[in-house]
């Protein structure tokens, strides 16, 4: 694998700076039940299904999704639900607009931002999933979803190719609306620390295996990882598990979360550096302050299993340009007080998911 660039900037975009969290899911619903709370952000603590049932009757997809999510062990401490109102002639942008409305509601309520998005409907109208996928990707979140009921393995794989996002995980199931493997996955994934797991070979509580035939599974797994596909949830050695850990772009889902963590925590650390010091001077001491700040994040990343360690030392290189180099090559940076050429090389901590074992039989009698 070659070198991949990840951009980190403390020049923020359209939304206020917020401390990032990577373990809060949003259930994005479309219930038509008249008793369901609509167009309002609801925040629930772990295992509070009674409170959820008071806002979303037990027959709603929002409640059923929450049940599967919170059945996992571990599972997140908080879960958000935002259910949108759709007209009798729904638009393909309804879910993406609902996502933005939920984000606005999070800001207004001054609660921690959510990271995972679980839509309760699996392609309610044509184009729903693709449109929401684009919105999730634009907002640097992760969406975990499942196929529409009745879709073939080939159709599901084609949908993944259309989405082709490293921020979308698609589960393939023959009963997605009943079993909801996507909710089970998010419950487990969000309950685990960043860097501590992959999605491969994971059993989700209260989620039964799909009834895919061997040919269907072969279609879904063909040429993976590295190509667009869904993750089948099937029985292996008598146990219902996820088979694979990839996104619809064919990349590893756990690495996407790790990269997001690195970017967010470096932004927060650099913000804190400015907040806690009267000045970060354009001197060697200032460069040392910046380097120590970034290495503090990298040390945490190594402890979490995001970055490799050798003999207890994290594997990274931090390169901060000297003032002499900036004066010769980027004098505008000095004038604008914008140090934009910090380079960090990081060796990520991978995982083994596939094994090939060669056994040689020695028939010698000696």
C-alpha positions as CSV (number, residue, x, y, z in Angstrom):
1,X,0.0,0.0,0.0
2,X,1.3,3.4,-0.9
3,X,1.4,6.6,1.0
4,X,-2.0,8.2,1.6
5,X,-2.4,11.9,2.4
6,X,-4.7,13.1,5.1
7,X,-5.4,16.8,5.4
8,X,-5.6,18.4,8.8
9,X,-6.5,22.1,9.2
10,X,-7.5,24.4,12.0
11,X,-9.2,26.7,9.6
12,X,-12.8,25.6,10.2
13,X,-15.7,25.4,7.7
14,X,-19.3,26.5,8.0
15,X,-20.0,24.9,11.4
16,X,-18.7,26.0,14.8
17,X,-15.7,24.0,16.2
18,X,-16.8,21.1,18.4
19,X,-15.0,18.4,20.3
20,X,-15.4,15.2,18.1
21,X,-16.8,12.0,19.4
22,X,-16.7,8.7,17.6
23,X,-19.2,6.6,19.5
24,X,-22.6,8.3,19.2
25,X,-25.1,6.9,16.7
26,X,-28.0,8.7,15.1
27,X,-31.1,6.7,14.1
28,X,-32.6,8.6,11.2
29,X,-36.2,7.6,10.9
30,X,-39.3,8.2,8.7
31,X,-42.1,6.7,10.8
32,X,-45.7,7.7,9.9
33,X,-47.1,6.6,13.3
34,X,-49.1,9.5,14.7
35,X,-47.7,8.9,18.2
36,X,-44.1,9.1,17.1
37,X,-42.1,12.3,17.9
38,X,-41.3,14.0,14.6
39,X,-38.7,16.5,13.5
40,X,-37.2,16.7,17.0
41,X,-33.8,15.5,18.2
42,X,-34.2,12.9,21.0
43,X,-31.3,11.9,23.2
44,X,-31.4,8.7,25.2
45,X,-29.0,7.1,27.6
46,X,-27.9,3.6,27.4
47,X,-30.6,0.9,27.8
48,X,-33.4,3.4,28.2
49,X,-35.8,1.5,26.0
50,X,-38.8,2.6,28.1
51,X,-38.1,6.3,27.3
52,X,-37.6,5.4,23.6
53,X,-41.0,3.5,23.6
54,X,-42.7,6.5,25.1
55,X,-41.6,8.6,22.1
56,X,-41.6,5.9,19.4
57,X,-44.2,3.1,19.7
58,X,-42.8,-0.4,19.7
59,X,-44.2,-1.1,16.2
60,X,-42.1,1.7,14.7
61,X,-38.8,1.2,12.8
62,X,-37.1,3.7,15.1
63,X,-37.9,1.6,18.1
64,X,-36.9,-1.7,16.4
65,X,-33.6,-0.2,15.3
66,X,-32.9,1.0,18.8
67,X,-33.6,-2.4,20.2
68,X,-31.1,-4.1,17.9
69,X,-28.5,-1.4,18.5
70,X,-28.8,-1.5,22.3
71,X,-28.8,-5.3,22.4
72,X,-25.1,-5.4,21.6
73,X,-22.5,-5.8,24.3
74,X,-20.8,-3.5,24.5
75,X,-22.9,-0.7,23.1
76,X,-22.8,3.1,23.2
77,X,-23.7,5.2,26.2
78,X,-25.9,7.5,24.2
79,X,-28.2,7.1,21.2
80,X,-29.9,9.9,19.2
81,X,-33.1,9.5,17.2
82,X,-34.4,12.0,14.7
83,X,-37.5,11.1,12.7
84,X,-38.5,13.2,9.8
85,X,-41.9,14.0,8.3
86,X,-42.3,12.9,4.7
87,X,-45.1,14.0,2.5
88,X,-47.3,11.7,0.5
89,X,-45.0,12.3,-2.4
90,X,-41.6,12.0,-0.8
91,X,-38.5,13.6,-2.3
92,X,-35.2,11.8,-2.8
93,X,-33.5,14.6,-0.7
94,X,-35.7,14.1,2.3
95,X,-33.2,11.9,4.2
96,X,-30.2,14.1,3.4
97,X,-32.2,17.2,4.5
98,X,-33.2,15.3,7.6
99,X,-29.5,14.6,8.4
100,X,-28.7,18.3,8.2
101,X,-31.7,19.2,10.3
102,X,-30.5,16.7,12.9
103,X,-27.0,18.3,12.9
104,X,-28.6,21.7,13.4
105,X,-30.6,20.3,16.3
106,X,-27.4,18.9,17.9
107,X,-25.8,22.4,17.7
108,X,-28.9,24.0,19.2
109,X,-29.1,21.5,22.0
110,X,-25.4,21.9,22.7
111,X,-24.9,18.1,22.9
112,X,-22.0,16.1,21.5
113,X,-22.1,15.5,17.7
114,X,-23.0,12.1,16.4
115,X,-20.7,10.1,14.2
116,X,-22.6,7.0,13.0
117,X,-25.8,7.3,11.0
118,X,-28.3,4.4,10.8
119,X,-31.3,5.0,8.5
120,X,-34.4,3.0,9.5
121,X,-35.6,2.6,6.0
122,X,-33.6,0.7,3.4
123,X,-34.2,2.5,0.1
124,X,-37.7,3.7,0.9
125,X,-37.8,5.4,-2.5
126,X,-35.4,5.1,-5.4
127,X,-32.2,7.1,-4.8
128,X,-32.7,7.5,-1.1
129,X,-29.6,5.6,-0.1
130,X,-27.3,7.2,-2.6
131,X,-28.4,10.7,-1.7
132,X,-28.0,10.1,2.0
133,X,-24.6,8.5,1.4
134,X,-23.4,11.7,-0.3
135,X,-24.6,13.8,2.6
136,X,-22.9,11.6,5.2
137,X,-19.7,11.7,3.3
138,X,-19.8,15.5,3.0
139,X,-20.2,15.7,6.7
140,X,-17.4,13.3,7.5
141,X,-19.6,10.8,9.3
142,X,-20.1,7.0,8.7
143,X,-23.4,5.5,7.6
144,X,-24.2,1.8,8.1
145,X,-27.2,0.5,6.3
146,X,-28.6,-2.6,4.6
147,X,-30.2,-3.5,1.3
148,X,-33.8,-3.2,0.4
149,X,-35.9,-6.3,1.0
150,X,-36.0,-8.6,-2.0
151,X,-32.8,-7.4,-3.7
152,X,-30.5,-10.0,-5.2
153,X,-26.8,-10.3,-4.3
154,X,-25.9,-8.9,-7.7
155,X,-28.3,-5.9,-7.3
156,X,-26.8,-5.2,-3.9
157,X,-23.3,-5.3,-5.2
158,X,-24.3,-3.0,-8.0
159,X,-25.8,-0.5,-5.5
160,X,-22.5,-0.6,-3.6
161,X,-20.6,0.2,-6.8
162,X,-23.0,3.2,-7.4
163,X,-22.4,4.5,-3.8
164,X,-18.6,3.8,-3.8
165,X,-17.9,5.7,-0.6
166,X,-15.4,4.8,2.2
167,X,-17.9,6.3,4.6
168,X,-20.7,3.9,3.9
169,X,-21.0,0.2,5.0
170,X,-23.7,-1.9,3.5
171,X,-24.9,-5.1,5.0
172,X,-26.4,-7.8,2.7
173,X,-29.3,-9.7,4.3
174,X,-32.4,-11.6,3.1
175,X,-34.5,-10.1,5.9
176,X,-33.0,-6.6,6.5
177,X,-36.1,-5.0,8.0
178,X,-36.6,-7.7,10.5
179,X,-33.0,-8.6,11.5
180,X,-31.4,-5.1,11.0
181,X,-27.7,-6.2,10.9
182,X,-26.8,-2.6,10.3
183,X,-28.2,-1.5,13.7
184,X,-26.4,-4.5,15.3
185,X,-23.2,-3.5,13.7
186,X,-23.4,0.1,14.8
187,X,-24.3,-0.9,18.4
188,X,-21.2,-3.0,18.7
189,X,-18.9,-0.7,16.7
190,X,-19.9,2.4,18.5
191,X,-19.5,0.7,21.8
192,X,-15.8,-0.1,21.2
193,X,-12.9,2.3,21.3
194,X,-11.4,3.6,18.1
195,X,-8.6,1.3,16.8
196,X,-9.7,-1.7,18.9
197,X,-11.6,-3.8,16.3
198,X,-12.4,-4.7,12.7
199,X,-15.9,-5.6,11.5
200,X,-14.9,-9.0,10.2
201,X,-16.4,-12.2,11.9
202,X,-18.5,-10.3,14.4
203,X,-21.7,-11.9,15.8
204,X,-24.4,-9.4,16.7
205,X,-26.8,-10.1,19.5
206,X,-30.4,-10.7,18.4
207,X,-29.5,-10.7,14.7
208,X,-30.1,-14.0,12.8
209,X,-28.2,-15.0,9.8
210,X,-29.4,-14.4,6.2
211,X,-30.6,-17.2,4.0
212,X,-28.1,-16.5,1.2
213,X,-27.2,-19.4,-1.0
214,X,-23.5,-20.2,-1.6
215,X,-23.6,-18.6,-5.1
216,X,-25.0,-15.3,-3.6
217,X,-22.3,-15.2,-1.0
218,X,-19.7,-15.8,-3.7
219,X,-21.1,-12.9,-5.7
220,X,-20.9,-10.6,-2.7
221,X,-17.4,-11.7,-1.8
222,X,-15.9,-11.8,-5.3
223,X,-12.6,-10.0,-5.5
224,X,-13.0,-8.5,-2.0
225,X,-11.4,-6.6,-0.3
226,X,-10.6,-3.8,-2.7
227,X,-13.8,-3.6,-4.7
228,X,-17.2,-2.2,-3.9
229,X,-19.4,-4.7,-2.1
230,X,-21.7,-5.3,0.8
231,X,-20.9,-7.4,3.9
232,X,-23.0,-10.6,4.1
233,X,-24.2,-11.6,7.5
234,X,-24.4,-15.4,7.4
235,X,-23.6,-18.6,9.3
236,X,-19.9,-19.6,9.5
237,X,-19.1,-22.8,11.5
238,X,-22.6,-22.6,12.9
239,X,-22.3,-19.0,14.1
240,X,-24.1,-16.0,12.5
241,X,-21.3,-13.5,11.8
242,X,-20.4,-10.6,9.5
243,X,-18.1,-11.7,6.7
244,X,-15.8,-8.8,5.8
245,X,-15.0,-5.4,7.1
246,X,-15.1,-3.2,4.0
247,X,-17.0,-0.1,2.9
248,X,-18.8,0.3,-0.4
249,X,-15.5,1.7,-1.7
250,X,-13.7,-1.6,-0.9
251,X,-11.6,0.0,1.8
252,X,-11.5,-1.1,5.4
253,X,-14.2,0.6,7.5
254,X,-12.2,0.6,10.8
255,X,-9.4,2.5,9.1
256,X,-11.8,5.2,8.1
257,X,-12.8,5.8,11.7
258,X,-9.1,5.8,12.8
259,X,-8.2,8.4,10.2
260,X,-11.1,10.6,11.3
261,X,-10.0,10.3,14.9
262,X,-6.4,11.4,13.9
263,X,-7.7,14.4,12.0
264,X,-10.2,15.5,14.7
265,X,-7.8,15.0,17.6
266,X,-5.0,16.9,15.9
267,X,-7.4,19.8,15.2
268,X,-8.5,19.8,18.9
269,X,-4.9,19.6,20.1
270,X,-3.7,22.6,17.9
271,X,-6.8,24.6,19.0
272,X,-5.9,23.8,22.6
273,X,-2.3,24.9,22.0
274,X,-3.4,28.3,21.0
275,X,-6.0,28.5,23.7
276,X,-3.6,27.6,26.5
277,X,-0.7,29.8,25.4
278,X,-0.5,33.5,25.1
279,X,1.4,33.0,21.8
280,X,2.9,30.3,19.6
281,X,6.0,32.1,18.4
282,X,7.6,31.9,15.0
283,X,10.8,30.5,16.7
284,X,12.4,27.1,17.3
285,X,10.7,27.0,20.6
286,X,7.3,27.6,18.8
287,X,8.1,24.7,16.5
288,X,8.9,22.5,19.5
289,X,5.6,23.4,21.1
290,X,3.7,22.4,17.9
291,X,5.7,19.1,17.6
292,X,5.0,18.1,21.2
293,X,1.4,19.0,20.8
294,X,1.0,16.7,17.7
295,X,3.1,13.9,19.3
296,X,0.8,13.9,22.2
297,X,-2.0,12.9,19.8
298,X,0.2,10.3,18.1
299,X,1.1,8.8,21.5
300,X,-2.6,8.4,22.3
301,X,-3.1,6.9,18.8
302,X,-0.4,4.3,19.5
303,X,-2.0,3.4,22.8
304,X,-5.4,2.9,21.1
305,X,-3.9,0.6,18.4
306,X,-4.3,3.2,15.6
307,X,-0.5,3.6,15.1
308,X,2.1,0.9,15.1
309,X,4.6,0.5,17.9
310,X,8.0,-1.1,17.9
311,X,9.6,-1.8,21.3
312,X,7.0,0.4,22.9
313,X,7.7,3.4,20.7
314,X,5.1,4.7,18.2
315,X,6.1,4.7,14.5
316,X,5.8,8.2,13.1
317,X,7.9,11.1,11.8
318,X,7.0,14.8,12.3
319,X,8.6,17.3,10.0
320,X,8.1,21.0,10.8
321,X,9.9,23.3,8.4
322,X,12.5,25.7,9.7
323,X,12.1,29.5,9.6
324,X,15.0,29.6,7.1
325,X,13.1,27.2,4.8
326,X,9.9,29.1,5.1
327,X,11.6,32.4,4.4
328,X,13.1,31.0,1.2
329,X,10.1,28.8,0.0
330,X,6.9,30.2,1.6
331,X,7.4,33.7,2.8
332,X,3.7,34.3,2.6
333,X,3.2,31.8,5.4
334,X,5.2,33.9,7.7
335,X,3.3,37.0,6.8
336,X,-0.1,35.3,7.2
337,X,1.0,33.4,10.4
338,X,-0.1,30.2,8.7
339,X,2.2,27.2,9.1
340,X,0.8,25.1,6.3
341,X,3.7,22.7,5.6
342,X,3.8,20.4,8.6
343,X,4.2,16.8,7.4
344,X,3.6,13.7,9.5
345,X,4.3,10.2,8.3
346,X,2.4,7.6,10.3
347,X,2.5,3.8,10.1
348,X,-1.0,2.6,10.8
349,X,-1.7,-0.5,12.9
350,X,-3.4,-3.1,10.6
351,X,-5.1,-6.4,11.4
352,X,-5.1,-10.0,10.1
353,X,-8.4,-11.2,8.7
354,X,-7.4,-13.8,6.2
355,X,-5.0,-16.7,6.6
356,X,-3.3,-19.1,4.2
357,X,-1.6,-22.1,5.9
358,X,0.6,-24.5,3.9
359,X,1.1,-27.9,5.6
360,X,3.8,-30.1,4.4
361,X,3.6,-33.9,5.1
362,X,6.9,-35.5,5.7
363,X,6.7,-39.2,4.9
364,X,10.3,-39.9,5.9
365,X,10.8,-42.7,8.4
366,X,13.9,-41.1,9.8
